[in-house]
Structures are given as structure tokens and as C-alpha cells.
Amino acid sequence: MIGIRKRLTTRLVPVLINCAIIPFLLLCPIEATDSGPVDTIGPVKVVPGVKFQKQYRTDYYGPNVVNILLVERTPQIRLAIGLAKSRSLGLEPLSEIARREKAVAAVNGTFFHSSGLPLGLLVDEGVLISAPVYDRTAFIVRTDGTSSFERVSLRMWLQLADGSSLPVHGVNRPAKDGECVIYNTAFGPQTPVYPSRPELLLQEGVVIGRGFGGTPLWPGLVVVAGDPPEQLRTLELQEPCRLMWELHLPESDAIIPGEEVWFVLGGGPRLVTGGEVTVTADEERFRSDVSRGRAPRTAIGLTGDGTLLLVTVDGRQPGFSVGMTLWELAELMIELGAKEAMNLDGGASTAMVIGDQVVNIPSNGSERVLGTALLIMYETSPIGEVSEEAAATAH
């Protein structure tokens, strides 16, 4: 199932991508054809289970260039969150993130602060990376392999031996006065240095030490930092203290325990529900620069058979690709077969990479540095598995 495979060291083959897919793209026409409203090229196999397709559209409001990745549910394919510079504070082009992580393909991820801090819920292999904003929509994959799009909020707390609990206010971000936040390996190699704010080090549900900033972070370690209450200040080594968390789905009033969550990509707004357009930009409190007007867009969706759709629409390029409104993007996703879909960060951030090559035309003329990415990982090397169709496009 997508997203529930353990991380494995992979060897990818940029030569495969460069020789088969990229020349194919470069030979494509650079503007919409007059032969009809949509000129579709592909799909072309990237690796088994991942196909690429390109559309040159003559929509009534102007031309558009659409790039589509179709990702099947196979044991070899998994989803991963890519972080700029491998940490939650940083900025980097999508192609650099994909190259470092050895992804076969990637699109830009959720919204982010100018520091690179993600502005949306992110979970990778069950590890919290960042918290949600305004209960916005997220793509959730559970440990049993089922997936869905849901509006979501996050509740975190520390469970003590006496049964009492203490709230946690944030993940991998600076603590405000009166707050406790937690840090893990997604933050970077060590915790920030705040000499006046004590840290509590937890592993496997017990206290293993204390610190005052600059604490090295390793897998399985949770560091509680900020302004802890007296109950935390008095805990002794080896005393029980476990980080607990759960997702609340406000639209259904359901709860998903943290141990049942494998992968989450926050974004929004929702575009499609049950095969119908349901743009929830106002409900999810998006600003007009996202919710209004025509722009470059990135979207993620699921078809009826569970195929994942990753779609970019170039924009702000008159005569080549003008972009889409959220409503138009929702209609496009339905046209491509999506039963459920949501928007991701867009504008100058919109980007798609195959191998280490950018296959869309960013609106700024070159890649923008990003905070996060959605990566498509392939478990084993696809050397020698070039399809006849993909090989033909290289000539």
C-alpha cells in the first residue's frame, strides 16, 4: 500500500529519466494546438506503477499546460515528505530536495513561512513534523493503508504515570511564553539554543535526561522544551512520560489515534468530494491570493480505483499557460477521474520534478525555493525496466 513501507535505501537511475522522459518532453509542442480543446501526450511510464501525462489545453479563458503523475498502489511505491535541507526550517528548490532524497518524482508540498516552517499538518512514517493551520484539509494515510481527505485538527499531550496529562502546544517550532513544544529529528540535527528554557528528553515513554538547548536529535527521541509546568520540572530519570497525539476530524467528529496515522500531507482548500466540486476556501480561511483569481496550481487527488493524481497547472504566462481558478482546478481533477481532491501550495511554488528534471515551467521562469515537497519513492532500482513506449520517445 502507498505510504506504509519502511524507508529503504534506493538506487534510482537519472539516466533512465533523462534519456527517456525528458527528451520526450522537450519534443512536445510549446503551445496549445488548434486541433481541439485538449491535446494529451502520454501516459509514459516513469517506473512501474508511476506514469506521466501532459496536456496542452485550449480552455475558453486561454491556453493551459497541465502535467499529471498517475501513481498506483503497489508495494514498491511509497509517499514521503521532503523537507528543504532535511529540516523543518529551510528553503530549497524542489529538484534539490528530490535529488537528495532519491525520489523518482515529486511535486511541491504544503504552504510555508518565509523561514521554511511548514504551514500545515505533516506526518511521515508516523512521525509528526508540523501542526495544522485552521483545521484545513489534509491527505491522510493510515497504518492499514486506507487513505482519505479530511479537515483535521491535532491534539497533543504528555501522559504521566499518575494518569494526569499536560498539553503540548506545538511541533518543531519556537515556543511562545507559557507554551510547551516538542522537537524531533524533523527539526534538524539539534534543538534550538534557549539557555533560559529547560528541556526534558523522552525516549520510549520515559525521561532519559534534561537539557538547555542544542540537544542532538536522533530517531525516537522527543525533546519537550519551552515553559514547562512544575510537574515536568520535578520528573526524575526513568519516570514515565509519554507523548500522545491524535487527529480530530471536525466534519465527522471522529478521532484517529496517533499510532494509526502513517502519513499526512496538509494543504487545502478541498476541491472535490464524492466526485463533485466542493471548494472550501472560505471555510478554511484562505487569503484572497490563494482563493481568488487564476494562478499556477498544484493539486492532489484520488480516483475511484485508488490511483493517486498529482497535477500541476502552469500559469501567469499569457499565450502559453494562464493558470486556473480553484473551481476550474476542481473541474480539471474531476475530468482526470478524481473522486476526492485538494489544493496544495501554488503560484510561483508550483513545480513538478521527474528524476532530477523540472518538467513544468514555473511562473517566475525558474524554480522557487520551497519548504516542503511530496516525494514519490520507488523501493528497488528500475534499471532495465524502460517501457517500449518510453524508450520510443527518446528517439
N, C-alpha and C positions, 0 to 999 in steps of 0.2 A: 504494500500500500504506500501511496505517496506520503512521505514525511515521517515514517515510523521505522526507518532503517537507521542503525547506528552509523556514526561517522566512520568512513573507511578511507584510507589513503587511495587516491585515484590518480591514474596517469591519463591525461587527455591528449588529444592529438590536434594541435592547432593546424598542422599541415593538412589534415583532413578538411577542416573547416575552410582554410584559406584556398585550398585547391578546388574544392567542390562547391561550397556555398557562396563564398564571396565573389568569385568571378561571375557566377550566375547572377548575383545582384547587380554587379557593375554593368552587365549586358542588358539589364532591364531598361525600358524607356524611362525618361526622366519627367514626363508629364502625362497627364491623363489622355487616353485615346478618345477619338471621336466615334468609335465603333459602337459604343454603348455606355450605360451609366457606370459599369464596373468592369475593369479588366483584371482578372485574377490570374496570378502566376504561382504555380506550385499546386499542392504542397510538395516540399522537398524534404527528405529525411535528413535530420541533423545527426542523431544517433537513434538506435532502436527505441521507439516509444516517444520520440520528440520530432515534430515536423514543423517546417517553416513555410509560411504562405505570405504573399504580398498582393495588395490590391491597389490599383490606380482607379480612383472613383471620380465620376463627373456628377457630383451631387448638385442639386438645384441651386445651392448657395455658393458653389465654387468647387474646385478640384480638391481632392484629398488623397494622401498616400498613407496606407494602413499596413502595418506589419503585424503578423499574427504568429504566435507559437502555440501549437497544439500538443499538450503534454498528457500522455496516457498514464493510467495507474499500472505500473509494473514494479516488480521487486527491485529492479536495477535503478530506478529513478527515485530521488527524494528531493524535497524542498529544503532550502536553508536560508537563513537570514545572513546577509553580508553586511558587515559594519565597516565604514571608512576607517582605514588604518587599524583595523581589527579591534576597535574600541568604540564606546558609545559617545565619545566626544571627538569629533574629527570630520574632515571633509576630504573627498577623493572622487575622481571620475569613476563612473560605473565600470568602464573597461579595466581599470586598475584593480578594482575590487574583484571582478570576475576572474582576472588573470591570476591574482594571488591565491584565490580560493579554488582554482582549477575547475570552474563551472563550465558546463557545455553551453549554457545560455543564461541570460539574466535580463531583468528589467529594473528600472528604478523602483524604490520601495515607498515607504510612508513619508509623510511630511516631516520637516526637521527645522530646528532652530539654526541660526547663523553659526552657532558653535558646533553644529553637527548633532546635537542632542535630539533623538527621535521624539516626534510629537504624535505618538500613537502606541498602542499596545503591541509589543513584540515578545514572542517566546520562541526559543529554538531548542529542540531536544529536551523539552521540559524545563528549561532554564529561563527565568524571567530576565528580560533585557530592559524593558521600559514599560511605563504605565499608560493607560488610555487617556484620551482627552475628550471631555464632554460625552462620554458613553457612545462614541462613534462606532461605525460598523467595522468589523474585523472578519477576516477569513480564518476559521478555527479548524484545526485538525486534531482529533482526539487520539489517544493512545491505541484505540481499537481500529483506527484507520478511517472512521467516519469523519465527514467534514461538512461545514455549513458556514453561511454568512450570518452574523448576528451583531446587533448592537450590544455593547458589553461594557461593564464596569469591573473594577478589580478591588477586592478586599484582601488585605494582608494583616497578619498579626503574629506575635510571638506567644507561643503556648508554654507556660511554666509548669513545673512539677505539681503545684498545688491546684491545678485546674484553671487558674486565672489566666487572662490574656491581656496583652498590651498592643495597641495599634502600631502599625508601621505605615508611614506616610508617603514613601517614595522609593524608587528603584534607580540606582546608578545616576543620581543627580545630587547637587549640593543640598544640604538640609537647611531649612529655614529655622528661625527661633522656635523652640518648643517642639520640633519635629524629630522623629527617628527615621532614618532611611537605611536601606541595605545596599551593599556593594557585592558584586561577584565578578567572575572573570570577564564578563561582557564589558565591564567598565574600563578595563585595561590591565596593565601589569601590577598596579598597586593602587591603594586608596589615596584620595587627596590628603594633603597635609593640613590639618586644622589642629594645632597644638592645644587649643583650649577645649576641644571636644573629644571626649573619650570614645574608644571603640571597644566593642565586645565581639570576639571571634567565636563563631559557631561552626561545628562540623559534626555531621551525623546526629544532630539534635542535642548536642551537649556543648558547654562552654569549654573552649580549649585555650583561651588566652585573652589578653587585653592589649590595646594599642592606643596611639595618639596621632594617627595619620602616617601615610607612607607604608602601610602594611602590604606586603606582597600578597597577591591574589592567586589562588590555584583552584583547579576544579574541585567542587564540593564544599569550598569554604564560603561562608556567608559572614560578612562583617556588618555589624549594626553600629551606626555612627550617628552623630548629631547631638541631641539634647535628651538623653535617656532618663526616665523616671528612676526614683530611688530603688525600686525593685530590681532593676537591671544593674545598678551600680553595686549592689551587695551580693550578686551571684558569685559563687565560688567555682573554681575549676572543676570540671566534670559534672556540674549540676545540669539537669535537663533544661533546655531552652530551644525550642524548635520553631523555625519559620514555617508558617502555614499561609496558604493563599487559595483563593477561589475566584471564579468568574461568575458574575451575576448577569443574567440576560434579562434586561428590564421589560422587553416586549412580551416575553412568556413567563416572567417571574421564576425562571429556572436557575439552578446553580450547577456549575461544573467544578468539582474539586480540582485543585491544582495538580494532583497526581494523575488525573485523567486527561491533562492537556499536554500535547506534544509540540504543537507548532501554532503560532498565531502571527498573522500579519495584519496590523491595524491600518486603516485607511479611511475611506468614506468620501462622499456620501454613498449610500446604497443606490444602485442604478436599476436593478431588475430583481423582482421577487415572483417566483412561480411563473416565469415566462412573460411577465407584464412589466411595463415601465413603472418604476416607483422611485423617483428621485427625491431623496430626503435631505437636501442641502440645508433647508431652513431648520428642520427639526434637529439636525446635527450641528447647528450653529457655525456653518462655514461662512467665511467672509465673501464679499462680492467678487474678489479677484479669483476665487475658485468657482463660485456658484453661478456667476453671470458671464455672459459673453462666450465667444468662440475662441478656443485656445488649443495648443497641443495637449493631448490627453494620454493617460495610461490607465488601463483597466484590467481587472482580473475577474474571471467568471468560470462557472461550471456548466457543462452541457448535461443533458438528460442521462447520458451513459457514464458520467463522471469524468469526462475529459476536461482538463484544465485549460482555459483560454487565457493567454497573456497577450494583450493588444496595445499597440501604440499608434497614435494618430499624429502625424506631423502637423504643424500649424504656424500661423503668423508669417507665411511665405506666399504672398499673392502670386497667382499663376502657377504655383506648384502644389501647395497644400495649405488650406486656410484654417484647418482645425475644426473642432466641433464643440457645440454646447453639451452640457451634461445630458440633456434629453436626447440629443442626436447620438451621443455616445451610447446611451442605453438602447436606443433603437438598433444601432450597429451590433451591439452584443447579442441582441435577440436574433438579428439576421444571421449571425455566425453560429447560432444554436444555443446560446446561454439561457439557462433557466433561472440562474442566480448570478448576480454580478455586482461589483462595487468599483468605485473610482479609486485611483491611487494618486500620489503627487503628480503634477503635470507641469504645464508651462515649459520653461527652459529646462526643467528637470527630466522631462520625458526622454527616455532613451531605451534602446534595446541592443543587446550585445549577443552575438553568436561567436563562440570561441573567444577570441580577443578583439573582434572587429565590431565596431558600431555599425548597425545596418539601417538605422533611420537617419534623418537629417535634423539634428537639434535646431531649435529656433534661433539660438544665438550664433549658429554657424559652427560651433564646436561644443564638446561636452562641457556641461556644467559640473562642478564638484558637488557631490551628494553626501548625505549622512548614512543612508541605508540602501540596500538592494535586496531583491528577491532572486535567489540563485537556483538554477536547475542543475542538480548534480547527477552524474552517471557513475554507477558503482564500479564498473570494470572498464578497461580500455576498449574502445570500439574500433581498434586498428583492424583493418581488413574487412570492415562491415559497411563499406560505402555502397549505397544502393545504386542500381543501374541508372536510375533517374538522376540522382545527384551527380554521379560520375559523368553523365552525358552533358550536364550543364557546365562542366569545366572546360569543354571544348568548343 
